[in-house]
Amino acid sequence: MKSESSNAGDVARFFATWIRHPLKLGAVAPSSPAYCREMVERATTDIDGPVLELGPGLGVVTRALLDKGVSPGRITSIEYEKSFADVLKGRFPEVNVVEGDGFDLDRTLGTTPRRRFAAILFAIPILNLSQEQRQALFTRYFDHLLPGGNLTQLSYLPTAPVKPVPGVFTVTSSPIVWSNIPPARVWVYAQDQAAASGSRAP
């Protein structure tokens, strides 16, 4: 378990990075462990397959995944900020930490054929995108999910950051996690009946 000084150091590092790149980070401090546990509990990590983390920051969700029993070899974490990626590589040497753009999985992962994941855990700021752009982005993410897999998102918004797309995904949420600062929900994007039945093109 991290010491209090280590936690304070993470908050300071996170805040300093937010000052430099507020639109890329979206939060002034790491999400609370309770909030991250809620995210992991709602992710479909029980499906056999790799797990994708987008915007892991300094690894609070990564730690929650490992604490749940997800093998580090299953986890791929894509982090845009180099200093954060370096920290993650040191803390989680068995996790596949990739320094790259979580908005462009095909370029960042460079996998052919397209790699599919049991779950995607999303913590990248998208409020600067239009609703149509957000829906298009999440539709592309669902092309990277295994049947039954879902996408979970950390967000402080009181309503779903991304509206459902018929034939692709539906949206629900967790209760508010009041212990987080600020209080927030986990938004859960699940394949709708048409997508889950395999009616979409592979």
C-alpha positions as CSV (number, residue, x, y, z in Angstrom):
1,M,0.0,0.0,0.0
2,K,1.2,3.5,-0.8
3,S,2.4,5.7,2.0
4,E,0.7,9.1,2.7
5,S,3.8,10.9,1.3
6,S,3.5,8.9,-1.9
7,N,-0.2,9.7,-2.2
8,A,0.6,13.4,-1.7
9,G,3.4,13.2,-4.3
10,D,0.9,11.7,-6.8
11,V,-1.6,14.5,-6.2
12,A,1.1,17.1,-6.6
13,R,2.4,15.5,-9.8
14,F,-1.1,15.2,-11.2
15,F,-2.0,18.8,-10.4
16,A,1.2,20.1,-11.9
17,T,0.5,18.2,-15.1
18,W,-3.1,19.5,-15.1
19,I,-1.8,23.1,-14.9
20,R,0.2,22.4,-18.1
21,H,-2.4,20.4,-20.0
22,P,-5.9,20.9,-18.5
23,L,-7.8,19.7,-21.6
24,K,-5.7,16.6,-21.9
25,L,-6.0,15.6,-18.3
26,G,-9.5,16.8,-17.3
27,A,-9.1,16.4,-13.5
28,V,-6.9,18.2,-11.0
29,A,-6.2,15.1,-8.9
30,P,-6.3,11.3,-9.2
31,S,-9.7,9.6,-8.8
32,S,-10.2,8.1,-5.4
33,P,-9.6,4.3,-4.8
34,A,-13.3,3.8,-4.0
35,Y,-14.3,5.4,-7.3
36,C,-11.8,3.3,-9.2
37,R,-13.0,0.1,-7.5
38,E,-16.5,1.0,-8.5
39,M,-15.3,1.3,-12.1
40,V,-13.5,-2.0,-12.0
41,E,-16.5,-3.8,-10.4
42,R,-18.7,-2.7,-13.3
43,A,-16.3,-3.6,-16.0
44,T,-16.7,-6.9,-17.8
45,T,-13.3,-8.3,-16.7
46,D,-14.8,-11.7,-16.1
47,I,-14.9,-12.3,-19.9
48,D,-11.8,-14.2,-21.1
49,G,-9.6,-11.7,-22.9
50,P,-7.4,-8.7,-22.6
51,V,-8.4,-5.5,-20.8
52,L,-7.8,-2.0,-22.1
53,E,-7.2,1.1,-19.9
54,L,-7.4,4.4,-21.6
55,G,-6.0,7.3,-19.6
56,P,-4.7,5.4,-16.6
57,G,-2.9,8.5,-15.2
58,L,-0.8,7.4,-12.3
59,G,-2.4,3.9,-12.0
60,V,-5.2,4.1,-9.5
61,V,-7.5,2.1,-11.8
62,T,-4.6,-0.2,-12.7
63,R,-4.1,-1.0,-9.0
64,A,-7.9,-1.7,-8.6
65,L,-7.8,-4.1,-11.5
66,L,-4.8,-6.0,-10.0
67,D,-6.5,-6.0,-6.6
68,K,-9.5,-7.6,-8.2
69,G,-7.3,-10.4,-9.4
70,V,-7.0,-9.3,-13.1
71,S,-3.6,-10.7,-14.3
72,P,-1.2,-7.9,-15.2
73,G,-0.4,-9.7,-18.5
74,R,-4.1,-9.1,-19.5
75,I,-3.9,-5.3,-19.1
76,T,-2.9,-2.8,-21.7
77,S,-2.7,0.8,-20.5
78,I,-2.5,3.6,-23.0
79,E,-1.3,6.9,-21.5
80,Y,-0.7,10.1,-23.5
81,E,1.4,11.9,-20.9
82,K,5.0,10.7,-21.1
83,S,5.8,11.4,-17.4
84,F,2.8,9.4,-16.3
85,A,3.6,6.6,-18.7
86,D,7.1,6.4,-17.2
87,V,5.7,6.2,-13.7
88,L,3.3,3.5,-14.7
89,K,6.1,1.4,-16.2
90,G,8.0,1.6,-13.0
91,R,5.0,0.8,-10.8
92,F,3.6,-2.0,-12.9
93,P,6.4,-3.6,-14.9
94,E,4.2,-6.6,-15.9
95,V,1.4,-4.4,-17.4
96,N,1.7,-3.5,-21.0
97,V,2.0,0.3,-20.7
98,V,1.8,2.1,-24.1
99,E,2.7,5.8,-24.5
100,G,0.2,6.9,-27.1
101,D,-3.1,8.3,-28.2
102,G,-6.1,6.5,-26.7
103,F,-8.4,8.3,-29.3
104,D,-6.7,6.3,-32.1
105,L,-6.4,2.7,-31.1
106,D,-5.5,1.4,-34.6
107,R,-2.5,3.7,-34.8
108,T,-1.5,3.3,-31.2
109,L,-1.8,-0.5,-30.9
110,G,-0.8,-1.2,-34.5
111,T,-2.5,-4.6,-34.4
112,T,-3.6,-6.5,-37.5
113,P,-6.2,-8.0,-37.4
114,R,-7.9,-5.6,-35.0
115,R,-7.4,-6.7,-31.4
116,R,-10.6,-7.1,-29.3
117,F,-10.9,-6.6,-25.5
118,A,-13.0,-8.0,-22.8
119,A,-13.5,-4.5,-21.3
120,I,-12.4,-1.0,-21.9
121,L,-11.9,1.4,-18.9
122,F,-12.1,5.0,-20.1
123,A,-10.7,8.1,-18.3
124,I,-9.8,10.5,-21.1
125,P,-11.4,14.0,-21.1
126,I,-13.9,14.3,-24.0
127,L,-15.9,17.4,-23.1
128,N,-14.2,19.4,-25.8
129,L,-15.7,17.1,-28.4
130,S,-19.2,17.5,-29.8
131,Q,-21.8,14.9,-28.8
132,E,-21.7,13.5,-32.4
133,Q,-17.9,13.2,-32.1
134,R,-18.2,11.4,-28.8
135,Q,-20.7,8.9,-30.1
136,A,-18.6,8.2,-33.2
137,L,-15.5,7.7,-30.9
138,F,-17.4,5.2,-28.6
139,T,-18.8,3.4,-31.7
140,R,-15.2,2.8,-32.8
141,Y,-14.3,1.5,-29.4
142,F,-17.1,-1.0,-29.5
143,D,-15.5,-2.4,-32.7
144,H,-12.6,-3.3,-30.3
145,L,-14.8,-5.2,-27.8
146,L,-15.4,-8.9,-27.5
147,P,-19.1,-10.0,-27.5
148,G,-20.6,-9.1,-24.1
149,G,-17.8,-6.6,-23.3
150,N,-18.5,-3.2,-22.0
151,L,-16.9,0.3,-21.7
152,T,-16.9,2.0,-18.4
153,Q,-16.2,5.7,-18.0
154,L,-15.2,8.0,-15.1
155,S,-17.1,11.3,-15.2
156,Y,-18.2,14.1,-12.9
157,L,-21.2,15.0,-15.1
158,P,-24.7,14.4,-13.8
159,T,-25.9,13.0,-17.1
160,A,-24.3,10.6,-19.5
161,P,-21.3,12.2,-21.3
162,V,-22.1,10.1,-24.4
163,K,-25.6,9.4,-25.4
164,P,-26.6,5.9,-26.5
165,V,-26.3,4.9,-30.1
166,P,-29.1,2.5,-31.2
167,G,-27.7,-0.8,-32.5
168,V,-24.3,-0.2,-30.8
169,F,-24.6,0.6,-27.1
170,T,-26.9,1.5,-24.2
171,V,-25.9,3.7,-21.2
172,T,-26.5,3.2,-17.5
173,S,-24.6,4.5,-14.4
174,S,-23.5,3.6,-10.9
175,P,-24.8,5.5,-7.9
176,I,-22.9,8.6,-7.1
177,V,-19.6,7.9,-5.3
178,W,-19.7,10.6,-2.7
179,S,-16.2,9.9,-1.3
180,N,-14.6,11.0,-4.5
181,I,-13.6,14.7,-4.9
182,P,-15.7,15.9,-6.6
183,P,-18.5,13.3,-6.2
184,A,-18.9,11.3,-9.5
185,R,-20.5,8.4,-11.2
186,V,-19.2,5.5,-13.3
187,W,-21.0,5.4,-16.6
188,V,-21.5,2.0,-18.2
189,Y,-21.8,1.6,-21.9
190,A,-23.0,-1.9,-22.8
191,Q,-23.6,-3.6,-26.2
192,D,-27.3,-3.4,-27.1
193,Q,-29.2,-6.5,-28.1
194,A,-28.4,-6.1,-31.8
195,A,-24.7,-5.6,-31.2
196,A,-24.5,-8.5,-28.6
197,S,-26.2,-10.9,-31.0
198,G,-23.4,-10.3,-33.5
199,S,-25.5,-8.4,-36.1
200,R,-22.7,-5.8,-36.5
201,A,-19.9,-6.5,-39.0
202,P,-16.8,-8.1,-37.4
